[in-house]
Amino acid sequence: MTADLEQAGYTSLQMVEGLADKAAAVLENLRESAVAARAGERREPTFQIGQAAELVGRTPAAIRDAEKDGRLPKPERGANNRRVGYTLEQVNDMRGIFGTRPWRDPGDPPAIIAVQNFKGGVGKSTVAVHLAQYLAIQGYRVALIDCDSQASATTLFGYVPDLDLTEDETLYPFLRHDERSSLSYALKPTHFDGLYLIPSNLRLFQSEYEIAARMAQGEPGLVDRLSVGLASIAPNFDVIIMDPPPALGAISLSVLRAANALVVPVPPTIMDFSSTTAFLSMLEETLRTLAQFDRAPSLEFLKFVASRVEENKSIHKELIKLMQAIFGHHLVRAPLKNSAEIDNATARLMTVYEQQGAITSKSVRDRCLTYLNAVCKELETDIRGMWPSHQERLRKEGLV
């Protein structure tokens, strides 16, 4: 009997191993055939002079004048002598010349945002990655940290995590409390100027057990290890966004301990609302427990995002009204509606913000960008509200 059980276990292992290899091979083929799929081959987004002027906060004429008098380099021109679009790096250089960088003052606290829900499939990584890219386009210095061993955020930057990355390129060695004193070793520049990624892969899953076991054996300080790492890189960033696993484990506890703001995506379905209610109860209990050890985080803001919203479903409209009544100002006013543009970009291991044109149609893309920008803009205002140096500007803009 024992031999039969051992043989059955071995056969199961072979079966799973074979399927895993096949799936990995298919994903590799998809990655190779996708347009600009490898992170290192991607191009940053480009902007026409009108778009660049809006981002910089100056007029197109001011940009042309600065190019004429040598403050800015002459624009590149194509074969037809028309201006080639400005890269994000060039736009950021313009911000430096015109003094319109939106950075926080050194005395302002960095925004450390956890995009969290304990249920999968709610659009957590979609929100985290698009928010990070949006903020980079606006000129902020951003770090996106993939804390989830499923590595969805990492994949959206063109990596096949377990083929392209080793465990030493992730949070894994730092969370194990090795000799490293900074997370800077894991920061990877992306194709968005000013946006860095700390990637993840499946190996990070192992750290859940290791950290939990060591904490149980008398090392409660490990829950602060991520906070220590973020402090080591925070002077170089305005915003740090974390994409944690959809479960309450050692890494999620570390993320909550490190965060000073929380964004919770919630699709307007009965199942997801029920799950979010349970999430809030678990969050309350977790924060209460952390407080007992003097380790409760201080959240500057807590925002819920109605995600994956279907315009034509009456139940979605009803649940959004319910969420508005319950969450009040904690609910982002603009819903993040489902869009084929997001789905098609994701299938190409990309995001809507890096696509130079519509995948579906211009009208679908424009609607999608309207939803994304509205959600991200409101969160940007919340972020700026954390910074004393931005208070006067927020008042002038009528945002506070």
N, C-alpha and C positions, 0 to 999 in steps of 0.2 A: 504493500500500500504506500509506504513512504517513498519507494523508488518511483511509483506511478505519479505521486504528487510532485516529486522533484522533476520528473520528465515533463509533466504538464506545465509547471512553472517555467522550465527552460523553453518549452515550445511557445508559451505566451510571450516570453522575452524576445524570442526570435521574431515572432509575428509583429510585435510593437516596434522592434528595431528596424524591420524591413519597411514598415509603413512610414516610420520617421525618416528613414533615408530617402524614400520615394518623395515624400512631401518636401523635404529639404532640397532635393534636386529640382523639383518643379518650381519652387520659390526662387532658386538660383537662376533658372531659365527665364522666369518672369522678370527678375531684376536685370538680367543681361539684355533682354529685349525691350525693356521699358525705356522711354526717352529720357536721357540724362539720369539714369537710375542711380549710378554710383555717386556718393556724396562728393567725392573729389572732382567729379566732372560737371557738377551742376553750375549753372550760371545764376548770379544774383539777379533779382528783378531790375528792370530798367523803367525809366519814367521820361515822358516827353516834357518839354520845357514848362508847359502849363502845370502839369502834375508836380514837377520838381519845385516850382515856385510856391505852390500851395503847401507842400511839405516843409519848405524852408521858412515860409512866412514872409516872403518878399514877392515882388511882381516879376513877371518875365523880363520887363524892361530893366529892372535892377540887376538881374542875372546877366543880361546882355552887356550892360554897362560895365559890370565887374570883369567880364571877359575881355572887353575892349581895352580897359585900362590896366590889365595885367594882374588884377587881384585874384582872378580865377583863370585857369588855363583855357586856351582856345578849345571850343567844342570839337569833338570828332565829327566828321562828315562822311556820308556814304557816297556811293558812285554817282548819285544824282545831286550831290552837293547839299543834301538835306542833313540836318543835325541827326546824329545817332542818339538814341535815348541815353539819358544819364543813368549811371549805375547808382546803387544805394551808397556806395563808398564816396562817389562824387557829390551826391546830395549831402552827405554828412560833412564833407569838406566845405561845401557852401555854408552849412550851418555854422561851422567854425569861423568862416570869414565874416559872416553877417552877425555873429553873436547870438544865434537863435537855438543853440543846443538846449534840449529840455532836461539835461541832467540834474539830478539832485545835488544840493550843496554837500560838501564833505561832512557837515554836521547833521545832515538829515539821515534818518535810519533807512537802510535799504529795505525795499518791499520784498518779503520772502513769502511767496504765495504757494499754498498747497492746493492743487486741483484734485479734490478728494470726494469719493463716494465708495461705500463698501460693496457696491454692486457693479458688476461688469456690464458693458454694453450701453452705458449711459452717455457716451460721448466725451469721456474724461480726457483722453489723449487728443482728440480733435480740438477741444477747447484749449488745452495746454499749449499745443503746438501753434495753433493759429494766433492765440494771444501773444505768445513769444515773438512770432514773426511780425505781427501787427506793431508791437511796441518797438521792435528793431527798425521798422520802416519809419516810425515816428521819431527815431533818433536816439532812443534810450539804449543804454548798455545792458544787455540781457544775458542771463545764463539759464538754460533749460536743463534740469537734472532729471533724467529718467531713472526712477527708483523702482520700477516694476520689471520683474524678470521676464514678463511677456514682451517687453521692449517695443511696444507699439510706437511710442514717440521716436525712438531710435530708427525704426523701420521707415517712418515718414521722412527721415532725412537721407534715405537711400542706402542704408546699411542692411545687410542680412546679418543680424547680430552675432549668431553663433558661427558664422563663416568669416566675417570681417574683423571681429573684435575678440581680444583675449580678456580674461577676467581682470588682468592688471590695468585695463583701460576703463574700468567701471568703478563704481563705489566700493566694490567688494573688498579690496585689500585695505582701504581706509576704515571701513566699518569693522573689520576684524581687529582693529586697534594695533596695526603693525607700527613700524618706526616712522611712518610718514607724518609730517606735521601740517601739511597743506593738501587741499584737493586740486591744486593747480595742475598736477600731473595728468589728471583725467580730462581737463578742459580741451575740447576740440573746436577749432574755428569752423563755422559753417559758411554756406554760400550767401548768407545774409550778413552784411557788414555790421559789426557790433553784437552779433548773436553767437554765443558759444554753447556747445552741447556737452554734457557728461552722459555718455551712452550707457546702455545696459545690455545684458544678455542673460541667458538662462542660468548661468553660474550664480547670479545674484540671489537666486532662490535658496541656495544652500546657506547663505548668510542668515536667513530667517531662523533656521534651526540653531545655528551656532550662537547667534546673539541671544536668543531666548534662553538657551541652555546656560550660557555664561551668566546672564542676568539672574537666573534662578539659583546659580551657585554662588551668588554674592558679589556680582559686578553690576549693580544698577546704574552706574555711571555710563555704561555703554549706550544708554538711551540718549545721552548728550553728545555722542560721538559725531553725529551728523551736524549738530549745531556748531561744534568746534570746527568742522570742515568748512561750513558755510562762512563762518567768521573769518577764515583764512583767505577767502577769495572775495568777500563782500566789498572791500574798498574799491574794487575794479568794476563794480556793477551798480546799476540803479535798481534793477528788478531781478530777483531769482525766482524761477517758477519750478516747482517740483511736481512730477507726475508719479504718485505712489501707487502701490498695488491695490486692487479692489478688495481688500480684506483687512481685518484688524490684527496685525501681527507686529513683530519687533520693528520692522522697517517703517510701517505706518505710524507706530508710536514715536519713532525717531523723527519722522516727518512732522507730526503734530507738535512735538516738542520744539522743533526748529522754526516753525512757521509763525509769522505775525499777521497773516491774513489767510482766509479760507474761501475757496470758490467751489461750490457744490453743483455739478450738472444734474438736472432732474428731468427726464422725459415725462411728459404729462400723460402717463398711463397709470391705471390702478396699481399694477404690480410695482412699478418704479416709485410711485408715491408712497406705497406701503413700505417698500425697502428703505426709502429715505427717512420715513418716520422712525424705523428701527435704527437707522444710522444715527439719527439725532439722539436717540435714547442711549445708544452705545457711546456716542461722542460725549454726552453729558457724564456718563459713568466713568469714561476714560479720563476726562479732564478732572473730575472729582478725585480720582485715584492719584493722578499726577500731582494734584494740589497737596495731597497728604504728604508727598515727598518733596514738596516745595519745587515742583518741576512743571507746573501748569503754564502753558503758553499764554501770552497776552495778545489777543487778536484785535488788530486795528479795525478790521471789517470782516464780516461774514456775508457772502453773497450767494444766492441760488440763481442758477441759469436754467430756464426752461429750454431743454435741448431736444433735438430730434423731433421737432414739432411738425405735425402734418396739418397744413392749412385747411384741408377739407374735412377733417374729422371733428364732429361736434363734441365728442368726449374730450378731445384735447383742449378745445375752447373752454369747456366747463371746468376742467381741472386747472387750467391756467387761472381762471377767475378764483377758484378755491385757493390756489397757491398765493394769489395776490392778497386775498383776505387774511391768510394765515401768516405769511412771511412779511407782508407790508413792504417797507423800504429795503428789506433784505433781498427782495427779488429783483433781479435786473429787469428793467422795464421792457427791453426789446427781447423777444423770444429768438432762439437760434433755430430757424426752421430747417427741416430736412431739405436737401437739395441734391439733385443728380450731379451737380458740379463738384460737390464735396466727394460724393461716392466715386465719381470717375477719376478725380485727382488722386484719391487714396489708392485706387486700383493701379495707378502708375507710380505708387510710392512717393507721392508728392502732395502738395497742398494747393489750395486755391490761390494763395498770395504769390506763389512762385510761377503760376501759369501765365504766360504772356498773352494768351488769347483764350477764348471760350472753348471748352471741350464739347459742350452740348450746344448752346446757342447764346448769342450775346445777351438776350433778355434774361435767360436763366442765370447766366453768370452775374449780370448786374444786380439781380434780386439777391443772389447769394452773397455778394459783396456788401450789399446794403445791410443784410442781417448780421453778417460777421462784424462789420465795422461798427454797427450800433452797439452790439454787445461789448466789443473790445474797448470802444470809446468810453462807455460808462465805467468799465473796470479801470481804465486809465485814469479817469477822474478820481475814483476811490484811491488809487495809488498815489496820485499827486496830493490828495488830501492828507496823506501821512507826513508830508514834507513841509515844515514851517517855511522854507524858502519859496514855496509855490503858493502860499495863501493869498498874497496880494494879487498875483496873476489870476488865480481862480476867481477872486472877487471881481476883477475887471472883466473877466470872461462871462460873468454871471452864472458861474457853476456852483457857487456856495452862497 
